C-alpha cells in the first residue's frame, strides 16, 4: 500500500511539472503507459473543498483528464491505481485543478 501512495505522490509531482530538475524523468515518462488514479479524492485548494471518487488520467508528464470516475474513460494499456482513501493534492501554484 505504501508503494501505491509513493507512486501517487511521484505522479502528481511529475504531472504538475513542479521541479525542472526532473527533465530526464519527464522524457522517460513518455515511454511509460498512462497512469490512472481511480477513486481518488481531489483537493481543490482554491475552492477549499474535497471532491471524492474522481479519476485522474496522467500521460507522460501531463494530467489529461480529471472527473467523476464513471465519466472519464480509462486509456487502453493504462496502469490503474486504486486510489480510494487517497488524496490528489496540487504540487504547486501552477498545478491544474479540475473544472
N, C-alpha and C positions, 0 to 999 in steps of 0.2 A: 504494500500500500504506500509506503514511503517513497518508492521509486516513481510511482504514478504522480504523486504530489510534486516531486522534483521535476518530472517531465513537464507537468503543467506549468510550473514556475518558469522553467527554461523556455518553453514555447511562448509564454506571454512576454518575456523579456526580449526574445529574438523577434517575435512578431511586431512588437512595438518599436523596434529599432532603437532602443534606448541607449545602446553602447556602440559607438562607431568602431571600437576595437574588435568587434566580433565579425568583421567583414568576411574573413575566411569562413567562419561558421555559416554565414548567410549564403555564400556561394555554394557550400556543400549542402545546405538545406534544400536547394532547388532540386537535387537528385533524390531527395527523400520524399516518400509518399505524403499526401496531405495528412494533417493531424486533425481529428475531430474530438472536441471536448463535449461529451454528451451528458446533459442533465446538470450542467454547471450553474451556479448562481453567479450572475454578473453584477458587479458592484458599479453602479452609476454614481461616480463621485460628484459630478457637477449637480446632479439632481438629488443627491443624498438618499438614494434608495437601492434596495436589492431586488433583482429580477431573477426569480428562481426558474429552474427547468429550461435552461437555454441550451442551444447547440452553437458552438463556436467552431468554424472551419478555418484552419490555418494552412496556407500553402506557401512553401518557401519561407519567406520572412514577412509575409503579409496576412492579416486577417481578411479572409474572403467573404465571410458571412457570419452574422450573429442574429439569432432569432429563436422563436419557440422551437423546441426540439422536434415537434411534429411537422413544422412548416419549412424547415431547411433540409435539403437533400444531403445525404452523405455521399461524397465523391467516391467513385469506383477506386478500389485499392487503398482507401484511406485507413490509417491506423486510428481506431476508435478507442478512446479512453472513457471509461465510466466515471464521470466526474460528479456524480450525485454526492452531496455533502461537501463539495469543494467550492472555492470561490475564484472567480476570474477578476483580478484587480488591475486597473491600468498601471503600467510601469512608469509613466512619466507624464509631463504636461501635454505632450503631443500624442499620447496613446488614444486610439479610437474608442469611441463609446457607441453603443447601439442607438439607432433611430434618431 
